[in-house]
Amino acid sequence: MKNKILLSLSLLSLGLLHACGGGSGSGGAAPMAVAPLGAASGAAGPTDTTPANADSGSVSASFARGERARYLLLGVGAQSFGVLSQSEQAASGAMTRLNDNTLTGSSATKEINGDANFAIGRWAVGMVTRNSGAETLTGADNRAYHYVALNELKALPASGNTTCDAGVFTSPTYVGGGSGTAVNSGAATGSSTLAFGSEGAVVAGAVKVTVGDAVGTVNFDTKVKSPSSTAVTGSFLSAGPGAGITLGDHGSNAYAIAVGYAATLPSGARYMGVAKFRCA
């Protein structure tokens, strides 16, 4: 899959990304057959008993996309994030369109969660069409797309500390690396902190991925300098561990932290997913 990389680690490129409304990258390993991962609200893991071709999870309200909404979308060999100018949401709460990225046909989205302020989920089954082409997700291998949608903050506070919740997560899926044998299930948990000061927002935290007896943790400690910025940590853009982090408005004077991440297990196997924290 060939994609133009519309994002770099530089703050200048991140600013350009905001102006043009998104970006994508390519790389990663060929798909490896694994069993579909499960779903849960909060810590995501292999507890879902719904059929592979059925949606799982729910939302308390449809996502109310604002004028400056933002999104993250991660797949095997694909990373897209920036301004969300077009979106569609199914009755189940699953987002089926994020700009030029769509999920159609007989489809299934897992770990659906959200309200008027955000939407999160994992495309597991269906036809995914992007500007680089189309592919069919069967739910029978590691191919999946993880997404978060949220509304941009109007401004960053000049100062202040917040307390963040335990977060909601998609079930992490295999990207590549390791011994070449993919295990059947994964789970994600994490924590985060958010404070505001003269340099913008200071975000720190970690996401822990557990696959069988193996555990991999990706830590993030970075500054988000403006409401439209996406901060990148580690080797997130180059097939290594790290995270892409953006902030949003969670309503009622609360803030959202959206995290797209890749974590590496001791074997070298890499898993990806998304998380959302509410801080107030």
Secondary structure as UniProt FT lines:
FT   HELIX           11..20
FT   TURN            52..53
FT   TURN            67..68
FT   STRAND          69..75
FT   TURN            76..77
FT   STRAND          78..84
FT   STRAND          87..89
FT   TURN            91..92
FT   STRAND          95..98
FT   TURN            99..100
FT   STRAND          101..115
FT   TURN            116..117
FT   STRAND          118..130
FT   TURN            131..132
FT   STRAND          133..138
FT   STRAND          145..151
FT   STRAND          160..161
FT   STRAND          168..169
FT   STRAND          173..176
FT   TURN            178..179
FT   STRAND          187..197
FT   TURN            198..199
FT   STRAND          200..211
FT   TURN            212..213
FT   STRAND          214..224
FT   TURN            227..228
FT   STRAND          231..234
FT   TURN            235..239
FT   STRAND          242..251
FT   TURN            252..253
FT   STRAND          254..264
FT   TURN            266..267
FT   STRAND          270..279
//
